[in-house]
């Protein structure tokens, strides 16, 4: 329980409207988009300015109160699940785009800016912010940075990490720490901005973020390649990469996902196809034409039954709508959906897909597989029911096997969804105890009372 | 003094040939490429394997011995100047390229691999490792990572940071810590690889580094634009960036540098020009043609007196040779050369160049200015004599003014040369005390006996 005295202090700092303690409010923030047991916080606060944010953090530290910062709560690994009786800090009231600098191609934003809104504002000025996580219409920039969010354009354009030029953040004591720069090169001091990326709210609380912008591509072309064989599709992915073409997007959907999406969205997908590849190339118009032709040729060589090239924007949007619908469509089938994102070197995609198929058989669990094949970053999605103890046990075993296969192929536990609490226990398998010990020493020094989102990533 | 007992322990681990203690050896490693007072180490060691490296670090920690890791010693900010009576650890015997993976486009290297050798080995396999610091023919990959080295291609291709996918390093206790992955997306654990970049040997000692490779550009075109006015040249830089063309390289040379290079290299440079821009665009051939034509048009609009487009590889090499010679040519003129790299947002290049000219006048010091104008990263190079107390005092004042101007323009103390000990005292001006305190807490926890290159970046 948070004492009345402390609640009053929060109200003094944030005003009455910035402090929520009703049960309905607490329940709203007890969970995120991961399949994990909800945890009821003790208080929800909503600072409206940098000053309020810093003062709220300092108050948490003074009172040893754990604080979990939350943007849109779209987190898929439990990174925004609070501590019991702890504080949830909402960034939604700090949602201003402070500057879009066209000359020097950067944007400065507050933490709560919604990703898609920033992308649109930047596009309106003739520039481009590439990271496009699936949650972009609701997720916030600070959440994207805290998780190092990826998306469909990672293959060519990289992920959120590649766009953070600088940021300032409040440390556990409420001091404002500046790092990075508005310059494209900066080596002044430790790369704390790099450290903050993917730190899931455990090392500091973002106040302002400076993001790199780039010129938009001049042209693009999208196509759908239809396969009678999963192997042919996945081998096409490896062959495209090996040919040194870098598509901006290269996505895979298996038959299960294709049928589910079609049933849901009536997008005209070929429901008998064993797999689809959705591919977009972009850049200079001449390059786009050549790359598209080469991709088509490779896809055919590797056995694509047919290829549909989008002839206009409407057809292109239809292709991407089909991909973007996959998760929502799959989510309708069973009470519980476990969305994984174990990731492998790109050439290992054929092996990973085979491994997923075997796991699905072994545990008698339907798994829809789709995702960023060009990045080696698939999303095998297990359809299950957490209320059914036996099914849930099989699910946990299946997830464990997924991790083992990815690691055996030289891959990683998480490509873009984060570790949070969902994968914290598996970390040691990949990085080893020395990396965890190193990280814990660092965390303890930075946050001695362990108030900043405790338990995430490196456990307790 | 390092005790005989400890020296014998080093010999047991590294063999007699891996331990040097003669005065001539110690003198060799008392300085680096920065203009700073040499400091004599007590011992120089040279591990030949991971096992030896880890054991040497552990031995240093057990005995509280400061250890400065050194690749080629090309450091420009004193990052490889050892502690008095401390240990210098040479990486030169760990210089193997362990893997170049063409399918998944990465390379795994030992710390002592020379940058240009890696670039050549990668090119031989039809791939591209873009970072090209001026020292690339001698500097090592681990040194590049420790400093986050930049180079001529930063504008389009980024800097070393952008190519580190993963690494393993020994912590202060000699434990091997793994971080990052061979996958293009990875969010498993803290971004320790990101933190290690630019950490100047103060947080860990690199053992193996995994680097991202990319497909090489299909075509390129280089040109030299000749100006009767510095302003016209610097405004051209800002205009090219604003036009959303991203050249791979966009370099500036002032008249002083032009004359000095010509005197040294007889490259046929226009010695009466007030400034030169050296520009290269690369990519798809059609894009290269268009971009080159647009750059030429912009350069003329902004007042270029003439433009020479390289018609073949020989002419292109001549352009870049002129640029790469600048530092050596300037170094011949006076006993002491202070090479700065304060960096500003790209649109502020005209202001920065004006500021440098004023400083040169104010302190009556010749300053040759050249560098990566497209990155906002100029290298004003002060020609002075450290033995002349009055001149040296004026030099120190001039450097201080340079930093102040860069910061006032929204820039940074160092774009690519690092902080080391040369700029450590200036850090607070840019990042503030809170960032230094945060960094010191982190460093103390990671390296409690302060053995890892003490005093660098954040002072003591």
Interface residues (C-beta under 8 A of the other chain):
Chain A: X101 X102 X103 X104 X105 X106 X126 X127 X147 X148 X150 X154 X155 X159 X161 X162 X171 X175 X176 X177 X178 X179 X181 X182 X183 X184 X185 X186 X187 X188 X189 X190 X191 X192 X194 X195 X197 X198 X199 X203 X214 X215 X238 X241 X242 X244 X245 X246 X283 X284 X285 X286 X287 X290 X343 X344 X345 X346 X347 X348 X372 X375 X376 X377 X410 X411 X412 X413 X414 X415 X416 X417 X418 X419 X423 X427 X430 X431 X432 X434 X435 X436 X437 X438 X439 X441 X442 X444 X445 X446 X457 X458
Chain B: X101 X102 X103 X104 X105 X106 X126 X127 X147 X148 X150 X154 X155 X159 X161 X162 X171 X175 X176 X177 X178 X179 X181 X182 X183 X184 X185 X186 X187 X188 X189 X190 X191 X192 X194 X195 X197 X198 X199 X203 X214 X215 X238 X241 X242 X244 X245 X246 X283 X284 X285 X286 X287 X290 X343 X344 X345 X346 X347 X348 X372 X375 X376 X377 X410 X411 X412 X413 X414 X415 X416 X417 X418 X419 X423 X427 X430 X431 X432 X434 X435 X436 X437 X438 X439 X441 X442 X444 X445 X446 X457 X458
